[in-house]
Amino acid sequence: MSYVDPKLQHQFETLSIDLKNAILERNVQIYEITDLIQVLEDITKEDKSNTLT
């Protein structure tokens, strides 16, 4: 089950619903802004690799 630290809730809520759902489906623990950035980078990389195939 994914977790987003309440101190990052504002940043998380600024994302699109599709992006929030993609993050939550990954079962990640987000405690710091760097955790959120890493998940977003991973999603971007995967999206780019799926687009190229």
N, C-alpha and C positions, 0 to 999 in steps of 0.2 A: 504494500500500500504506500502510495506517495505521501510525502510530507513537505509542506512549505512553511517555513518559520513565519510566525505572525509579523515579525519585523520586515519581512519582504513581501507581505501580502499586497501592498500598494503597487509595487513594481510588477508583481505577477498579474494583478488585475488589469494592468494596462495592455496586456497581450490579447491577441484575438482569441476567440473561443476555440477555434481549431488548434491553435498553438498551445493553449492551456490544456486542452484535452490530450494532445500529443505528449506533453510533459507528464501529465498525471498517469497516462497509460504505461509509462516506463518504470513505475515503481521506484522513483528516486527520492532521496532525502535532500532537501534544499535548506541549508542553514545559513549560507552566506551568499552574497551576490555572485561570487565566483562560481559557486555551485550552479546557480541559475544560468550564468553565461556558458558554462561547460555543456550543460544539457542543450542549450540553444545552438551551440556550435555543432554538437553531435547530430542534431536534427538537420541542420543545414548541410552538413557533409553527406548524410544519408540521402537527403533530397537531391543533392547534386549527382550522387552516384546513381540514383534511380533514374534520373533524367537522361543520363548519358547512355544507359543500357537500352 
